[in-house]
Amino acid sequence: MAHTELLSEYVAHLQLHMALQARNLVPSLSTSMAPVRDSRHQLLHQTQSEIEKIASRR
């Protein structure tokens, strides 16, 4: 993968992370959103893991 592609992928993951963080700052209006919140939490951890893998390969 070219350096530009790695940087582009990193930026995309960072944008996703920031979007998820912004959503987590807004409290949910009902407890029926718990499965959605859990899936977002899992996605956030997966994204952080991917970023750490990319960073460690450099």
ZAKE-642008 format. One record per residue: residue in one letter; chain; x, y, z of N, C-alpha, C in turn. Coordinates in nm, 3 decimals. Each point is the difference from the previous one (the first is absolute). Example, Ala and Ser with C-alpha at 12.3 -4.5 7.8 and 13.67 -1.06 7.14 Angstrom:
REM residues 2
+-----+-------+---------+---------+---------+---------+---------+---------+---------+---------+---------+
: res : chain :     nxx :     nyy :     nzz :    caxx :    cayy :    cazz :     cxx :     cyy :     czz :
+-----+-------+---------+---------+---------+---------+---------+---------+---------+---------+---------+
:   a :     A :   1.319 :  -0.569 :   0.780 :  -0.089 :   0.119 :   0.000 :   0.090 :   0.120 :   0.000 :
:   s :     A :  -0.035 :   0.105 :  -0.072 :   0.082 :   0.119 :   0.006 :  -0.077 :   0.109 :   0.073 :
+-----+-------+---------+---------+---------+---------+---------+---------+---------+---------+---------+
This chain:
REM residues 58
+-----+-------+---------+---------+---------+---------+---------+---------+---------+---------+---------+
: res : chain :     nxx :     nyy :     nzz :    caxx :    cayy :    cazz :     cxx :     cyy :     czz :
+-----+-------+---------+---------+---------+---------+---------+---------+---------+---------+---------+
:   m :     A :   0.085 :  -0.118 :   0.000 :  -0.085 :   0.118 :   0.000 :   0.089 :   0.124 :   0.000 :
:   a :     A :  -0.031 :   0.094 :  -0.082 :   0.079 :   0.122 :  -0.010 :  -0.021 :   0.086 :   0.125 :
:   h :     A :   0.097 :   0.085 :   0.025 :  -0.006 :   0.090 :   0.116 :  -0.126 :   0.085 :  -0.003 :
:   t :     A :  -0.038 :   0.049 :  -0.117 :  -0.119 :   0.083 :  -0.015 :  -0.126 :  -0.079 :   0.035 :
:   e :     A :  -0.005 :  -0.126 :  -0.040 :  -0.115 :  -0.084 :   0.032 :  -0.009 :  -0.026 :   0.150 :
:   l :     A :   0.114 :  -0.023 :   0.064 :   0.000 :  -0.021 :   0.145 :  -0.051 :   0.125 :   0.072 :
:   l :     A :   0.048 :   0.114 :  -0.045 :  -0.043 :   0.125 :   0.062 :  -0.149 :   0.023 :  -0.023 :
:   s :     A :  -0.047 :  -0.029 :  -0.120 :  -0.142 :   0.014 :  -0.031 :  -0.085 :  -0.092 :   0.087 :
:   e :     A :   0.046 :  -0.123 :   0.018 :  -0.072 :  -0.096 :   0.085 :   0.000 :   0.046 :   0.145 :
:   y :     A :   0.112 :   0.051 :   0.045 :   0.010 :   0.051 :   0.137 :  -0.098 :   0.115 :   0.021 :
:   v :     A :  -0.005 :   0.093 :  -0.095 :  -0.090 :   0.114 :   0.011 :  -0.146 :  -0.047 :   0.003 :
:   a :     A :  -0.033 :  -0.097 :  -0.084 :  -0.137 :  -0.052 :  -0.002 :  -0.036 :  -0.062 :   0.135 :
:   h :     A :   0.092 :  -0.078 :   0.057 :  -0.026 :  -0.059 :   0.131 :  -0.012 :   0.108 :   0.108 :
:   l :     A :   0.083 :   0.101 :  -0.010 :  -0.004 :   0.109 :   0.097 :  -0.133 :   0.074 :  -0.009 :
:   q :     A :  -0.047 :   0.025 :  -0.122 :  -0.130 :   0.066 :  -0.018 :  -0.113 :  -0.084 :   0.058 :
:   l :     A :   0.006 :  -0.130 :  -0.021 :  -0.101 :  -0.088 :   0.057 :   0.003 :   0.005 :   0.152 :
:   h :     A :   0.119 :  -0.007 :   0.054 :   0.017 :   0.007 :   0.146 :  -0.059 :   0.130 :   0.055 :
:   m :     A :   0.030 :   0.112 :  -0.066 :  -0.050 :   0.129 :   0.045 :  -0.153 :   0.006 :  -0.009 :
:   a :     A :  -0.056 :  -0.056 :  -0.106 :  -0.146 :  -0.002 :  -0.014 :  -0.064 :  -0.084 :   0.110 :
:   l :     A :   0.060 :  -0.114 :   0.030 :  -0.053 :  -0.085 :   0.107 :   0.011 :   0.070 :   0.135 :
:   q :     A :   0.110 :   0.068 :   0.022 :   0.018 :   0.072 :   0.126 :  -0.106 :   0.109 :   0.013 :
:   a :     A :  -0.026 :   0.072 :  -0.109 :  -0.099 :   0.107 :   0.003 :  -0.138 :  -0.056 :   0.032 :
:   r :     A :  -0.033 :  -0.116 :  -0.056 :  -0.129 :  -0.062 :   0.028 :  -0.010 :  -0.043 :   0.146 :
:   n :     A :   0.111 :  -0.044 :   0.056 :  -0.002 :  -0.044 :   0.140 :  -0.017 :   0.116 :   0.097 :
:   l :     A :   0.028 :   0.122 :  -0.045 :  -0.017 :   0.118 :   0.085 :  -0.147 :   0.038 :   0.014 :
:   v :     A :  -0.084 :  -0.048 :  -0.092 :  -0.143 :   0.031 :   0.004 :  -0.070 :  -0.114 :   0.071 :
:   p :     A :  -0.064 :   0.026 :   0.114 :  -0.067 :  -0.108 :   0.072 :  -0.118 :  -0.056 :  -0.079 :
:   s :     A :  -0.019 :  -0.129 :   0.009 :  -0.114 :  -0.060 :  -0.070 :  -0.128 :   0.032 :   0.076 :
:   l :     A :  -0.111 :   0.005 :  -0.073 :  -0.127 :   0.036 :   0.059 :  -0.073 :  -0.119 :   0.062 :
:   s :     A :   0.042 :  -0.120 :  -0.036 :  -0.066 :  -0.118 :   0.056 :   0.099 :  -0.113 :   0.018 :
:   t :     A :  -0.037 :  -0.095 :   0.081 :   0.088 :  -0.116 :   0.022 :  -0.012 :  -0.100 :  -0.113 :
:   s :     A :  -0.096 :   0.019 :  -0.090 :  -0.014 :  -0.091 :  -0.114 :   0.117 :   0.015 :  -0.097 :
:   m :     A :   0.080 :   0.102 :   0.018 :   0.116 :   0.023 :  -0.086 :   0.122 :  -0.078 :   0.047 :
:   a :     A :  -0.011 :  -0.078 :   0.106 :   0.114 :  -0.073 :   0.055 :   0.071 :  -0.088 :  -0.102 :
:   p :     A :  -0.070 :  -0.079 :  -0.084 :   0.072 :  -0.081 :  -0.099 :   0.079 :   0.086 :  -0.100 :
:   v :     A :  -0.053 :   0.115 :  -0.037 :   0.071 :   0.089 :  -0.092 :   0.125 :   0.055 :   0.068 :
:   r :     A :  -0.016 :   0.039 :   0.125 :   0.114 :   0.055 :   0.075 :   0.109 :  -0.106 :   0.014 :
:   d :     A :  -0.039 :  -0.126 :   0.027 :   0.098 :  -0.108 :   0.013 :   0.073 :  -0.024 :  -0.132 :
:   s :     A :  -0.073 :   0.002 :  -0.112 :   0.066 :  -0.023 :  -0.129 :   0.094 :   0.114 :  -0.034 :
:   r :     A :  -0.038 :   0.123 :   0.037 :   0.091 :   0.114 :  -0.024 :   0.124 :  -0.012 :   0.086 :
:   h :     A :  -0.018 :  -0.044 :   0.123 :   0.114 :  -0.018 :   0.091 :   0.095 :  -0.105 :  -0.056 :
:   q :     A :  -0.056 :  -0.109 :  -0.051 :   0.082 :  -0.106 :  -0.060 :   0.072 :   0.052 :  -0.124 :
:   l :     A :  -0.070 :   0.077 :  -0.083 :   0.061 :   0.056 :  -0.121 :   0.112 :   0.097 :   0.037 :
:   l :     A :  -0.020 :   0.078 :   0.103 :   0.104 :   0.093 :   0.045 :   0.126 :  -0.076 :   0.040 :
:   h :     A :  -0.016 :  -0.109 :   0.076 :   0.116 :  -0.079 :   0.042 :   0.069 :  -0.065 :  -0.120 :
:   q :     A :  -0.078 :  -0.047 :  -0.096 :   0.059 :  -0.060 :  -0.120 :   0.080 :   0.105 :  -0.077 :
:   t :     A :  -0.055 :   0.120 :  -0.011 :   0.068 :   0.108 :  -0.072 :   0.130 :   0.038 :   0.070 :
:   q :     A :  -0.006 :   0.014 :   0.131 :   0.121 :   0.033 :   0.076 :   0.105 :  -0.108 :  -0.018 :
:   s :     A :  -0.042 :  -0.125 :   0.000 :   0.093 :  -0.111 :  -0.019 :   0.066 :   0.006 :  -0.137 :
:   e :     A :  -0.080 :   0.029 :  -0.102 :   0.055 :   0.010 :  -0.137 :   0.102 :   0.114 :  -0.009 :
:   i :     A :  -0.030 :   0.113 :   0.060 :   0.092 :   0.114 :  -0.003 :   0.130 :  -0.035 :   0.070 :
:   e :     A :  -0.010 :  -0.069 :   0.113 :   0.121 :  -0.041 :   0.072 :   0.083 :  -0.096 :  -0.082 :
:   k :     A :  -0.065 :  -0.092 :  -0.073 :   0.072 :  -0.092 :  -0.086 :   0.074 :   0.076 :  -0.111 :
:   i :     A :  -0.068 :   0.095 :  -0.062 :   0.062 :   0.079 :  -0.107 :   0.119 :   0.077 :   0.054 :
:   a :     A :  -0.018 :   0.063 :   0.116 :   0.107 :   0.079 :   0.060 :   0.119 :  -0.086 :   0.039 :
:   s :     A :  -0.027 :  -0.121 :   0.048 :   0.111 :  -0.087 :   0.043 :   0.081 :  -0.056 :  -0.117 :
:   r :     A :  -0.058 :   0.000 :  -0.118 :   0.070 :  -0.053 :  -0.118 :   0.098 :   0.100 :  -0.059 :
:   r :     A :  -0.006 :   0.122 :   0.046 :   0.088 :   0.104 :  -0.056 :   0.136 :  -0.007 :   0.062 :
+-----+-------+---------+---------+---------+---------+---------+---------+---------+---------+---------+
